[in-house]
Each structure stands twice: as C-alpha cells, then as structure tokens.
Amino acid sequence: MKEKKFECVLIGVSAGGMTALQQILPFLPSNFPIPVIIVQHLHPQQGTFHIKFYSSKCAVKVCEAHEKEQIKPGVVYFAPANYHLLIEENRNFSLSVDPKVNFSRPSIDVLFESAFEAYGNKIIAIILTGANNDGSQGLKLITDNDGFTIVQDPAEAEVNAMPKNAIKLREPSRVLKLLEIREFLLSQV
C-alpha cells in the first residue's frame, strides 16, 4: 500500500462504545496530528457526561462538535446527541435534525459520507462495537474510493452486529483488535 498522509480519523460506535473507546482515546498523545471525529449512538437526552469523562482521561482536547465550527487537528470531536453530524466541503461541521438513518441520529453513515466529500480518500474510517448496520454504507463508500478502513474484530466486540455487517457489505482495509487499532493510530504521529 502506498503511504499517504491521512487528514481525518472517523469512528463509528454504538452499544459497548464506552468500553471500546477507553482502549483508544486516552492513549492518543497531545501532539496527535489528525482530527478524530466520533459518532456514538446516544440517548437523545444524553447530556455531556462522555465529553467530561474523556476530557479527564485524554491528553488530546475532547469536545462536542458545534455548528459551523472549523475542524482542527489534534482534537477529538463527538457528535451531539440527537443531531446528525456532517462535514462541509470547507471542513466545517454542520448539524442536522433530518430523519434518523438506520434508526439513529446521529448516524455513522451520514458522517462517513459527508466526510468523504470533504476529505476524499485521506480518511481513516473505523467501525467499532454496535448492534445495527449503521456505518456499513459509509465504510463501503470510503473503501471503494481508496480510503483506509478498519473494522473491530467481531470476535472481540462487546456487540458484534455492527462490525459483522460492515465486513459483510465490503471487506475493509483491515480487521483489527482494539489494541491493534490503537497502535495503528499511534503510528500516524
């Protein structure tokens, strides 16, 4: 594989996400050079507990994405509860209350597809544990267009439906355990 400089890391996660993300986010160094943008399926009235939790454990800045905010390297952004998170071509965030996709708002597919429009194939897109098929279509789009895609090994996932569905639709660049995903991300520094 020809080496390319990645400009964006996308992570889609659902059921079991808190446990999975704890194996990745706290290990990113303060000088991590790429923005990390996460859609985690949350209850519509979730609040910001997860932001405070990860902020207390991570060296990188962790925050909730805001409308029209410019995406910056080395920041972990979470989609707000009950909003689709999109990336505009100028690499600003956009929020939407459009109907749910795959029973989810925010939807992983919506983020992945809009990120592809903004970043092209300079994306690392990751699907972790979860109970539905959200993210499969977006991951397929990125894989089909020479983006780098990773799916958590379903045998390790707390809930394996999302990883299995993603692999079934289109073989990703890699199927990795959480520790291997972390090591791959750290190799980007």
Secondary structure as GFF3:
##gff-version 3
##sequence-region A 1 189
A	DSSP	beta_strand	8	13	.	.	.	ID=ss1
A	DSSP	alpha_helix	17	22	.	.	.	ID=ss2
A	DSSP	three_ten_helix	25	27	.	.	.	ID=ss3
A	DSSP	beta_strand	36	40	.	.	.	ID=ss4
A	DSSP	alpha_helix	49	57	.	.	.	ID=ss5
A	DSSP	beta_strand	61	64	.	.	.	ID=ss6
A	DSSP	beta_strand	75	78	.	.	.	ID=ss7
A	DSSP	beta_strand	84	87	.	.	.	ID=ss8
A	DSSP	beta_strand	93	96	.	.	.	ID=ss9
A	DSSP	alpha_helix	108	119	.	.	.	ID=ss10
A	DSSP	beta_strand	123	127	.	.	.	ID=ss11
A	DSSP	alpha_helix	136	144	.	.	.	ID=ss12
A	DSSP	beta_strand	148	152	.	.	.	ID=ss13
A	DSSP	alpha_helix	161	169	.	.	.	ID=ss14
A	DSSP	beta_strand	174	176	.	.	.	ID=ss15
A	DSSP	alpha_helix	178	186	.	.	.	ID=ss16
###
